[in-house]
Amino acid sequence: MKPFAIAGIQMKVSAVNSNIELMKLKLDITMSLYPWVDMVVFSELCGHGPLTHTATEIPGDFESEMQAMAKKHKIWLLPGSIFEKSEGNIYNTASVINPDGDVVTRYRKMFPFYPYEVGVTPGKDFCVFDVPGVAKFGISICYDMWFPETVRTLAVMGAEVILHPTMTGTIDRDIELSIVRAMAAVNQCYFFDVNGLESGGNGRSLVCGPDGRVIYQAEGNEEIFPIELNIERVKRSREMGVLRLGQPLKSFRDHIGQFSIYKEGVKLPYLNSLGPLIKPTKMDTLAKLKMQEHQHESNPTSNPTEYKGFTNN
C-alpha cells in the first residue's frame, strides 16, 4: 500500500471577514513546501467564521472555490466546515473534495455544541468515504467526539482514519486532547484533529495513531503539519490488538447485543431526571440554593455546611 500524507492547517480565523483568500494562500504555501502531501484538512467553520448569520447554501461559492484549489493541487481536501442554510434550517457542514475537484460527500455535524451552538440543526447521517487504494476515512466535527458512539459507528463502518475539524477556544481543550487519544485507541484508528486560532479556537491540534499515542501536537500559533500515515498500522492493530494487548473492536463486536440502553423504547429514568438541555445561569444556582435552604428549614437535622462550595455543574 502506498504512503499517504495528510497536512493539517492550523490558522487564524476571523469572525468578521471571510477567511477564504487566506485559506487559498495557506494551501498554496502548503503545497509549495510539501508537494508530496495527498490531503489537506482545515479547522471547523474556518471559511466564514463561527457566526450563524454567515450561513449560505451548499453547493455555493465557498465549495466551488475549494473545488478549484483541490483540482489545482491534485489533492484531497476537507476545507473545514461552514454553516449551511437549507430548507429553513442551519447545519454545520463539511465537504470532501477529491483531486479532480469533485465533491465526493458532505457531512452535517450530528452534535452541535448545545446549549451554546444555538440555532444549528443536528445532522442525521454518519459519513465515511474511500480514498481508492489507500483507506476508508470517516468525518467527525468537534463536539461529535464527546459521544463515543459516533466515532465507534464510523469504525464499525470501516473507517481507518478519522478526520476531525474542530473549533475549540474554551477551557476544556485539555479534556478534548484526552478524548482524541482515547478515541484513537479504543477504535484502533488514526485520529486527525485540526483546531483553529483566535475566533477559530485556541490551537493545539493533535494527531494520534491507532494505539492512542501522540504523533504530533501543535502549539498555539499558526502551523502547517504534514504527517505521513502508515495505514498498515491500523490493520495490524485491529488484527493483533492495541500494543498486542486489548482488541476492543473485536470485543465490541462480540458483545454488541448486550447494550440494552440503545434499544428503541427503553426507559431511561435517570437521564430524564437531569432536566432540560439549557445554558446555566446565575438564577439557576440561586434557585437551587433557595430550594436547599428551604429543605434545611423543613429538616433542621440536616447539615447546612453541605451546601458550601455549591457549583452549577
N, C-alpha and C positions, 0 to 999 in steps of 0.2 A: 504494500500500500504506500502511495506516495506521501511525503510530508505535506502538512497543511498548516499554514501560518495565519494567525488572526492578530490584527492590531487593534487595540483599544485606544480611543482618543478621549482623553480627559481634558475638557476645555471650559473656559469661562462662558457662561450662558447669561444673556441679558433677558430681563423680563419686560423691557421697554421696546427694544428694537429687534428686528429679525436677525437671526444668527446664521442664516443660510449661506451668505457670502463667506463668513468665517469658516463654516463647515467645509465649503468647497476649497478654501485655501488650505485648511488643515489636511484635507485629502490629497491635494497636490503635493504638499510637503511630505506627507507620509510616504506616498508612492515614489517620490524622488529619492528619499532617504533609504527606503526599504522596498525596492521593486519586486522582491520575492514574496511579498505579502499577498495572500489569497483572499482575505476577507477583512473588512473594517467594520467596527462596531462603535457607535456613539452612545451617549447617555440619554436617559428618558427626557422627553419634552425639550430636547436640545434645539430643534429647529425654530420654534416660535416662543419658547419660554413657558413658564408654569401657570399662566393665567388663562382661564377658560374662554375669555372673550376673543381669544385668537383662534378659536375653533373654526375649521374650514372643511369643506367637503373633500373626500377621497374617492377617486383619483382627483388630483389637483396640481397646482403649480409646484408645491414642495416635492411631491413624489416625482413629478416629471424631471425636475432639476437633479434630483438624486439618481434617477434612472440614467440620465445623461452622464453623470460622473462615474457611475458603475461601469457603463459601456466604455467611457473614455479610458479608464484604467484597467479594464478587463478583470474586475474583482467582484466578489460577493459583497453586498453592502446592506447593513442594518443601520439606517440613519437615525437611531434612537426612536422616538415616538413623537407624535403631535396630537393635539386634541382634534378629534374628528366630529364634524356635525353631520348627523344622519337621522332623517325622519323625526325631527324634534328632540332627539337625544344627543348627548355629547359623550364620546368614547375616548379613551386613551389608547391610541392605535399605533402599532409598529408595522412597517412594511419590510419585506425581504426581497432584495433585487439581485438578480444573477448577473454574470459578466457580460451577457448580451443586452443588458438594460431592461430585462423583463421582470415584472413583479410576479414572484412565484407564490407568495402567500402574504396574508396580513393577519395580525393578531391584535385583539382587543383585550386590554388588561382586565383580568377576571375579578381582582380585588382592589378597587380604588381605595385610597387611604382614608376610609371613613373613620371618624366623622369630620375629617379635615379636607379631603378632596371633594368638596361639596359640588353637587350638580353633575357629577360624572356617573354614567350608567355602566354597570359591570358587563363585560363580555361573557359569552357563554361557551365558547369553543376553545379547546386546547389546540396548540399549534406545533406541529413538527414538519420538517421538510428534509429532503435528501440533497446532499452535495454528491453527485454521482462519483462513485469510485473512492469516496473519502469516508463519509459517516452520515448518520442521521442527527439532525440538530433540533433542539426544542427552544421555544421562546417563553421567557417569564419576565414580567416587568415589576420591578421594585417590590411593593408590598405583597405581591403574589407569593414570594418565597417564604413569608411568615406562616403560610399554610402548607405544611409539608405534603399534603395530599396533591398539591398542584405539581410540584417537581416529581413526586413519585409517579403520578399519572404519566408525565412525559417520559420518564424512564421505562415504565411499563409499555409505552408505545414505541420504545426502541431508541429513544434519544440517548446519544453518547456524549453530546456536548450541549450544555445549557447556556444560551446567550441571554444575559440579564442586564438590560439597560436600567439604571436606577437614577433617582433624583432625591438624594438624602442630604439635607443640610441641618438635621436635627441632632439632639444629643444622644440618640440611640444608635449612632453609626457603629460603635463598638459591638453592640448586640448583633447588628446585621453582619458584621465581619465573621462573627462566630457562627451565624446561621449559614453563610456561604460555605464555610468549611464543613459544617455538619451535612448540608445538602449534598455536597460533592462526595463525602464519604459514604453516607447511607444509601445513596443512589449509584455509587461507583461510576461517576462520570466527571468529565471536565466541567467546571463552572466558571464562566467568564462574566464577571460583574464590573460594569463600567458606570461610574458616577460622574457628575459634572461639578462645576465650581461656581462660586458666587450665587446668583439666583438659581443655578442648576445643581447646587449641592456643595458638600464640603470635601469632595475628593476621596482619596484613599480607596481607589478602585482595587479590585482583588481578583486574582486568577488562581484557582485551585485545581489540583489533579484528582484522579479517581480514588486516591487514598486520603483525601482531605488535606493534604499538605499544601502549604502556600508555595506557588510557583513564582508569583510576583505580586507585590503590593505597592501601589503608587503612594505618593505623599499628597500634600495639599496644594500642589502647584500644577500648572498645565504640563501634561505629559502625553507622549505617544509611546505605547508599549507593545511592540510586536513579539508574539510568542509562537514558537513552532510546536504544534501538538503532535504527539505520538498516539494515535487512536488505538494502536495495539495494546496500550496500557489499560484502556477501558475494557477491551475484550478479555485481556488476561486477568484483570481484577474480577470481572464477573464470572469467569470460569473457575479461578483458583481461590478467590477471596481477597478482602482488603488486607494487604500485607501478608497474604497467605493465611489469614485468620478467618474472620467472620464473612459470611456470604449472604448479606442482607436481602438482596433481590430474590435469591432462590428461597430463602426462608419466608419472605413475604408471600411469594407465590404459593408456598405450601400451606400457608395459614390464612389465606385471603378470605376464606368463608367465615372466619371467626369474628370479624369486626362488625358486630351487630349494631353499633351506633350509626352505621351508614345505611341501614336498611330503611326503605321507604315506609313512612308511617310510624317509625319508632318514637316513643315518648321520651323527651329529654327534659325532665322537670328541673334539674339543677341549672342547665343552661338557660332555660326560660325564666328562672328566678333572678337572673343577673340584671334585668331591666333593659330599657331601650338603648340602642347604639346612638348616643348623643355626645356632644362635646362637653367635657366637665366645665363647671363654672364655680365661682365663689359661693353662689347661692346654694348649690348642691351640698357643699361642705357645711355651710351654716345650718341648712335644714337637717342634715344628719346629726349634727351636734345637738341641736334643739331636741330632736327625737330621742337621742341618748340621754340627755338631761331629764326629759320627761319620764323616761323609763326608770331612771335612777330615783326620781322623786316618788314614783309609784312603788319602787322596791328599794328602800333605804339600805338594805343589807348588801346591795351591790357595791363594788369598789369603784368610786368615781375616778381614781387615778388611771383606770384602764383606758380612759378617753384621751389622755395626754398624748401628744405626738400624732394625733389623727391626721392621716393624709388621704386625699381624694383620688385613690388609685382604682 
